[in-house]
Amino acid sequence: MTAKYKIIDDTRDVDGFKVYRIQALRDIGDVLAGELGGYVASGNSLSQDGEAWVYADSVIMGNAQVTHN
């Protein structure tokens, strides 16, 4: 499996929790490699499989997970 995104050194504080911006490593549906995404609490927040993506200023935090397509 090839990673589809990486967590970059761009953080935001949301309700007292630190979240991290993601960047696409390869094309994912309508997202192009290199494009910045939204914010995740950790690498467990967004699956490396499938076509799921977190866009723009969206935030995935707590125990929430985005998976599949």
For each residue, the residues with C-beta under 8 A, 3 or more apart:
1: 48 49
2: 25 26
3: 6 25 26 48
4: 24 25 26 28 48
5: 22 23 24 25 28 37 46 48 53
6: 3 22 23 25
7: 20 21 22 40 43
8: 20 21 22 23 36
9:
10: 20 21 36
11: 18 19 20 21 39
12: 18 19 21 39 59
13: 16 17 18 19
14: 17 19 39 59 61
15: 61
16: 13
17: 13 14 41 61 62
18: 11 12 13
19: 11 12 13 14 39 40 41 59 60 61
20: 7 8 10 11 39 40 41 42
21: 7 8 10 11 12 36 37 38 39
22: 5 6 7 8 36 37 38 39 40 46 54
23: 5 6 8 34 35 36 37
24: 4 5 27 28 31 32 33 34 35 36 37 53
25: 2 3 4 5 6 33
26: 2 3 4 33
27: 24 31 32 33
28: 4 5 24 31 51 53
29: 51 53
30:
31: 24 27 28 35 37 53 55
32: 24 27 35
33: 24 25 26 27
34: 23 24
35: 23 24 31 32
36: 8 10 21 22 23 24
37: 5 21 22 23 24 31 53 54 55 56 58
38: 21 22 54 55 56 57 58 59 60
39: 11 12 14 19 20 21 22 54 57 58 59 60 61
40: 7 19 20 22 43 45 46 54 59 60 61
41: 17 19 20 44 45 60 61 62 64
42: 20 45
43: 7 40 46
44: 41 65
45: 40 41 42 54 60 61 64 65 66
46: 5 22 40 43 52 53 54 60 65 66 67
47: 50 52 65 66 67 68
48: 1 3 4 5
49: 1 67 68
50: 47 67 68 69
51: 28 29 68 69
52: 46 47 66 67 68 69
53: 5 24 28 29 31 37 46 66
54: 22 37 38 39 40 45 46 58 59 60 66
55: 31 37 38 58
56: 37 38
57: 38 39
58: 37 38 39 54 55
59: 12 14 19 38 39 40 54
60: 19 38 39 40 41 45 46 54 64 65 66
61: 14 15 17 19 39 40 41 45 64
62: 17 41
63:
64: 41 45 60 61
65: 44 45 46 47 60
66: 45 46 47 52 53 54 60
67: 46 47 49 50 52
68: 47 49 50 51 52
69: 50 51 52
